[in-house]
Amino acid sequence: MALLFLLDEILHGTNSHDRRIGAEGIVRALVSLGAIGLVTTHDLALTELPSMLGSSAANVHFEDRFEDGHMIFDYRMKSGVVQHSNALALMRSVGLDV
């Protein structure tokens, strides 16, 4: 029997140091049981998990761009950690001076 896990913003609301350690423990336990799954996050500290979990984990991302006041997504999974952020562009689009 296989177990599939889908975790979105794992341990959200926890400080980043404890979240990274806790997320590693949770994912390590699931993988040790033979589970497969996905963890989605905006917390770049969690991109360290694959280096701690070895070949059982990998970083992937979706890319987007901010164009004419709209977010445009390509919906294509790419290897590695995302290289840019959209949060500041979104804040500026609603009038925040950042």
C-alpha positions as CSV (number, residue, x, y, z in Angstrom):
1,M,0.0,0.0,0.0
2,A,1.4,3.4,-1.0
3,L,0.8,6.7,0.9
4,L,0.6,10.0,-1.0
5,F,1.1,13.2,0.9
6,L,0.3,16.8,-0.2
7,L,1.5,19.4,2.3
8,D,0.8,23.1,1.6
9,E,2.8,25.7,3.6
10,I,3.8,23.0,6.2
11,L,3.9,24.4,9.7
12,H,2.8,27.8,8.6
13,G,2.9,30.3,11.4
14,T,5.9,28.7,13.0
15,N,9.2,30.6,13.1
16,S,11.4,29.8,10.2
17,H,14.1,28.0,12.2
18,D,11.6,25.6,13.9
19,R,9.6,25.2,10.7
20,R,12.7,24.0,8.8
21,I,13.6,21.5,11.5
22,G,9.9,20.3,12.0
23,A,9.3,20.0,8.2
24,E,12.4,17.9,7.8
25,G,11.3,15.6,10.6
26,I,7.8,15.2,9.1
27,V,9.0,14.6,5.6
28,R,11.8,12.3,6.7
29,A,9.2,10.2,8.7
30,L,6.8,10.0,5.7
31,V,9.6,9.0,3.3
32,S,10.9,6.4,5.7
33,L,7.4,4.8,5.5
34,G,7.7,4.7,1.7
35,A,5.4,7.6,1.1
36,I,5.7,9.9,-1.9
37,G,4.4,13.4,-2.1
38,L,4.7,17.2,-2.5
39,V,5.4,20.0,-0.1
40,T,4.6,23.5,-1.3
41,T,5.9,26.6,0.3
42,H,7.0,30.2,0.0
43,D,9.7,29.6,2.7
44,L,13.0,29.5,0.9
45,A,14.6,27.9,4.1
46,L,12.7,24.7,3.3
47,T,14.5,24.4,0.0
48,E,17.4,23.0,2.1
49,L,15.3,19.8,2.7
50,P,16.6,17.9,-0.4
51,S,20.2,18.3,0.7
52,M,19.2,16.8,4.1
53,L,17.0,14.0,2.7
54,G,19.3,13.0,-0.2
55,S,17.9,11.4,-3.3
56,S,14.5,11.0,-1.7
57,A,13.7,14.7,-2.4
58,A,14.1,17.4,-5.0
59,N,13.3,21.0,-5.5
60,V,11.0,22.0,-8.3
61,H,9.2,25.2,-9.1
62,F,6.8,27.0,-11.4
63,E,7.8,30.3,-12.9
64,D,5.6,33.4,-13.3
65,R,5.9,36.9,-14.5
66,F,4.2,40.2,-13.7
67,E,2.9,41.8,-16.9
68,D,0.5,44.7,-17.4
69,G,-0.6,44.5,-13.9
70,H,-1.4,40.7,-14.0
71,M,0.4,37.6,-12.9
72,I,1.1,35.2,-15.7
73,F,2.0,31.6,-15.0
74,D,3.5,29.1,-17.4
75,Y,2.3,26.0,-15.3
76,R,5.5,24.1,-16.3
77,M,7.4,22.4,-13.5
78,K,11.1,23.2,-13.6
79,S,14.0,21.7,-11.7
80,G,15.6,23.7,-8.8
81,V,14.6,26.6,-6.6
82,V,12.8,29.5,-8.1
83,Q,15.2,32.4,-8.8
84,H,12.9,35.4,-8.5
85,S,10.1,36.6,-6.3
86,N,6.8,38.2,-7.3
87,A,5.8,39.5,-3.9
88,L,7.3,43.0,-4.2
89,A,5.8,43.5,-7.6
90,L,2.4,42.5,-6.3
91,M,2.8,45.0,-3.3
92,R,3.8,47.8,-5.7
93,S,0.8,47.0,-7.9
94,V,-1.5,47.8,-5.0
95,G,0.3,51.0,-4.2
96,L,2.7,50.0,-1.5
97,D,6.0,52.0,-1.6
98,V,8.4,49.1,-1.3
